[in-house]
Amino acid sequence: MLTIGTPAPDFTLYSTPGQQHSLQDFQGRNLILAFYPADWSPVCGDQMSLYNEMLQLFRKHNAALLGISVDSKWCHQAYMQSRNLHFPLLADFEPKGAMAKQYGAYDEKEGQCERALYVIDGSGIIRWNFLSPPAVNPGADGILNALEKIQGKK
Amino acid sequence: MAKLTPPPGPQDHARGKEGASVTLVEYGDFQCPHCGRAFPAVENIIQQMGPGLRFIFRHFPLSEAHPMAKPSAIAAEAAARQGKFWEMHHAIFQNQDLLSPEALFAFAKQLGLDLQQFRNDIQDPALEEKVDNDFVSGVKSGVNGTPSFFINGHKYNGSYDEESLMASLTF
């Protein structure tokens, strides 16, 4: 995991076949990065579905959300449609896991992202991070605390 | 360690006495099948523990996954204004497969609610706000799915079957 207080590495990845996202797109806004192992987790109310319910709450804290896994953009597109997700999922697909590796959030043994969270401020500085065991949904209390701290310092 | 925020208070729907030795708080979604399965388990536990237990239900509707979750939560809040929160809570979980706007009105009628008042109350933004406040409090407390339980303010991470829950409540 990257250190708090350091600049977040740049990235440009596809979410769906027609759309790319870069770190610079989020300048001036807080950005939540949620690395997760795979689309199609069988659990009802899984991590991405939970965050999907919280987009308005994140917006109140001037924050955008990106999910990241090694699944392809076509897979993401189908998954987003199926779960009714309203935030982008980045395909860290080719070269596989490149962004996750840069962020110290890649599980080499399983060949997938760790369940890792980052909160980056509007100037691109990492302000909070958290690494969760792969099977444990970390919820969002840590994210909200981090966002409240960022806003409190302004 | 996730901790219940805010602690139980007058805003909550509670069964059992204040000051009971154990307080169990559930964050639930009326359309979530897991919450539906937890419902009879919790009811049995309430019966068995009697006055030693206080049970509180807070709303955590996952609206994108379950379109009837929030309307059901609001219906329960509207029933609460006529003193029938728990009756509506039971009716919804017992008929979880049938949830629809019409079904919520049918429950209201069966419970003997004043339907005109019920109709007015479900449109009161204050009730939606109460449901949303519950949701935010859940997120801040570390709720990561439904049902999520808190025992005396601390998040319970075990399974929600009767035996496991009971074992943690009676420690």
HADDOCK unambig.tbl for C-alpha pairs under 7 A between the chains (distance, minus, plus):
assign (segid A and resid 45 and name CA) (segid B and resid 145 and name CA) 5.11 0.50 0.50
assign (segid A and resid 45 and name CA) (segid B and resid 146 and name CA) 6.75 0.50 0.50
assign (segid A and resid 46 and name CA) (segid B and resid 145 and name CA) 6.60 0.50 0.50
assign (segid A and resid 50 and name CA) (segid B and resid 144 and name CA) 6.95 0.50 0.50
assign (segid A and resid 50 and name CA) (segid B and resid 145 and name CA) 6.97 0.50 0.50
assign (segid A and resid 53 and name CA) (segid B and resid 62 and name CA) 6.28 0.50 0.50
assign (segid A and resid 53 and name CA) (segid B and resid 63 and name CA) 6.89 0.50 0.50
assign (segid A and resid 53 and name CA) (segid B and resid 64 and name CA) 6.66 0.50 0.50
assign (segid A and resid 83 and name CA) (segid B and resid 65 and name CA) 6.92 0.50 0.50
assign (segid A and resid 84 and name CA) (segid B and resid 64 and name CA) 6.45 0.50 0.50
assign (segid A and resid 137 and name CA) (segid B and resid 144 and name CA) 6.14 0.50 0.50
assign (segid A and resid 138 and name CA) (segid B and resid 144 and name CA) 6.64 0.50 0.50
assign (segid A and resid 139 and name CA) (segid B and resid 142 and name CA) 5.58 0.50 0.50
assign (segid A and resid 139 and name CA) (segid B and resid 143 and name CA) 6.03 0.50 0.50
assign (segid A and resid 139 and name CA) (segid B and resid 144 and name CA) 4.26 0.50 0.50
assign (segid A and resid 140 and name CA) (segid B and resid 139 and name CA) 5.93 0.50 0.50
assign (segid A and resid 140 and name CA) (segid B and resid 142 and name CA) 6.45 0.50 0.50
assign (segid A and resid 141 and name CA) (segid B and resid 139 and name CA) 5.59 0.50 0.50
assign (segid A and resid 141 and name CA) (segid B and resid 140 and name CA) 4.58 0.50 0.50
assign (segid A and resid 141 and name CA) (segid B and resid 141 and name CA) 6.44 0.50 0.50
assign (segid A and resid 141 and name CA) (segid B and resid 142 and name CA) 5.15 0.50 0.50
